[in-house]
Amino acid sequence: MVYDFIVMGAGMAGASAAYELSQNATVLVIEAERQPGYHSSGRSAALFTRNYGTALVRKINALSEPFFKSPFEDFVEGPLLRPRGALAVAGPGHEGKLDAVLAAATPEDPVFEITPAEALKMIPFLRAENVTRAAFEPGVTDIEVATLLGAYLKGFKRRGGQIKTGEPVTALTQSSGTWEVTTSKETYRAKKIINACGAWADEIGELAGAARIGLVAKRRTAIIVEATPGYDVSALPCVDFAANDAYIKPDAGKLMVSPGDATPTPPQDVQPDEMDVAVLADWLERETLIPVRRIAHSWAGLRSFVSDESPVVGLDPLVPGFIWHAGQGGYGIMMAPALARAVASLAQDNKLPTDFSAITITADDIGPARLAIKIHERN
């Protein structure tokens, strides 16, 4: 069988793109791991806010918002967003770093400066001496990541889509307008292929003969700790620390804590560094009143960026029928609904959806050709 599309990667990017494509095309998803969303998508505790990321990312977030608030009928049971709110705090010497947080506010998504006393009332476990300025964004919400990924995969299967897991791609060849995608088990055929392989996207691009886009995978560490008894964790906002990009987020009755690290790391099944975990636990005790008696869980995930920190979506400029869907960085879950529609439209009609054009996002803005990487000559 020759599929219309083969999507490589069954994380949020691949699953959402496959769902959109399968509305009127035959689609196969190939995943290297034994379960979809094993890497970054399965290790994300994403928030939704339109006030986050590059200017381009913020525009794309805005295009995703209607879907998150009102998904398609029968797409999912229950809400995809849950109220959270986000508090940003700065300590002595770092007060000026909150200016950028406040400057990101819009009439639709306001950010308010509040007093340190108000911040401490919101988050009683903060140390008063470490909070000299604060800002609150009430519109920030939790994204039900597992629910969203599951809904995309279920919807894809209902439309006749097929998923092959545990099959890493080993070779890509093209002949007479048809791609052959060889995995560790079998060879599949398609008219076009979608590269949604996350941190491995450049490696897959090279297999296809495409130039690298300069993707850099960056490790982010997180730990789960018990909250101090007496706090209603579910009602607490997320807390961002302006001094060092660390954050604390309620998670299933406990607290998820991350230093906001971004350590360049080769694509791999990344694991937390023991020293990073120890330093993070020490920072938490110094910055807050939370005693770290036990770390319930620790993990790490990869967030993949290109040089301008905006997504790479579109047809490769030199390899026919090869479509990039990579480089979402730390914004991939938020952007997924809009970018999935963009991938499907570019792959099928060679143009972006009309709502992208309406806010002046062009194919060149998100396409691979924009990157300042010299495309190597082919013999």
HELIX and SHEET records of a PDB file:
HELIX    1   1 MET A   12  LEU A   21  1                                  10    
HELIX    2   2 SER A   41  ARG A   43  5                                   3    
HELIX    3   3 ALA A   55  LYS A   69  1                                  15    
HELIX    4   4 GLU A   95  LYS A   97  5                                   3    
HELIX    5   5 LEU A   98  ALA A  103  1                                   6    
HELIX    6   6 PRO A  116  MET A  122  1                                   7    
HELIX    7   7 ALA A  128  ASN A  130  5                                   3    
HELIX    8   8 VAL A  145  ARG A  158  1                                  14    
HELIX    9   9 GLY A  198  TRP A  200  5                                   3    
HELIX   10  10 ALA A  201  ALA A  208  1                                   8    
HELIX   11  11 VAL A  233  ALA A  235  5                                   3    
HELIX   12  12 GLU A  274  GLU A  287  1                                  14    
HELIX   13  13 GLY A  329  TYR A  331  5                                   3    
HELIX   14  14 GLY A  332  ASP A  349  1                                  18    
HELIX   15  15 THR A  354  ALA A  358  1                                   5    
HELIX   16  16 ALA A  363  ILE A  366  1                                   4    
HELIX   17  17 PRO A  368  ARG A  370  5                                   3    
SHEET    1   A 6 GLN A 162  LYS A 164  0                                        
SHEET    2   A 6 VAL A  27  ILE A  30  1                                        
SHEET    3   A 6 VAL A   2  MET A   8  1                                        
SHEET    4   A 6 THR A 187  ASN A 195  1                                        
SHEET    5   A 6 THR A 178  THR A 183 -1                                        
SHEET    6   A 6 VAL A 169  SER A 175 -1                                        
SHEET    1   B 6 GLN A 162  LYS A 164  0                                        
SHEET    2   B 6 VAL A  27  ILE A  30  1                                        
SHEET    3   B 6 VAL A   2  MET A   8  1                                        
SHEET    4   B 6 THR A 187  ASN A 195  1                                        
SHEET    5   B 6 PHE A 322  ALA A 326  1                                        
SHEET    6   B 6 VAL A 312  LEU A 315 -1                                        
SHEET    1   C 3 LEU A  47  PHE A  48  0                                        
SHEET    2   C 3 THR A 141  ILE A 143 -1                                        
SHEET    3   C 3 LEU A  81  PRO A  83 -1                                        
SHEET    1   D 8 PHE A 112  ILE A 114  0                                        
SHEET    2   D 8 ARG A 133  GLU A 137 -1                                        
SHEET    3   D 8 ALA A  86  ALA A  90 -1                                        
SHEET    4   D 8 CYS A 238  PHE A 241  1                                        
SHEET    5   D 8 TYR A 247  ASP A 251 -1                                        
SHEET    6   D 8 LYS A 254  SER A 258 -1                                        
SHEET    7   D 8 VAL A 216  VAL A 225 -1                                        
SHEET    8   D 8 THR A 263  PRO A 264 -1                                        
SHEET    1   E 8 PHE A 112  ILE A 114  0                                        
SHEET    2   E 8 ARG A 133  GLU A 137 -1                                        
SHEET    3   E 8 ALA A  86  ALA A  90 -1                                        
SHEET    4   E 8 CYS A 238  PHE A 241  1                                        
SHEET    5   E 8 TYR A 247  ASP A 251 -1                                        
SHEET    6   E 8 LYS A 254  SER A 258 -1                                        
SHEET    7   E 8 VAL A 216  VAL A 225 -1                                        
SHEET    8   E 8 ILE A 295  PHE A 305 -1                                        
END                                                                             
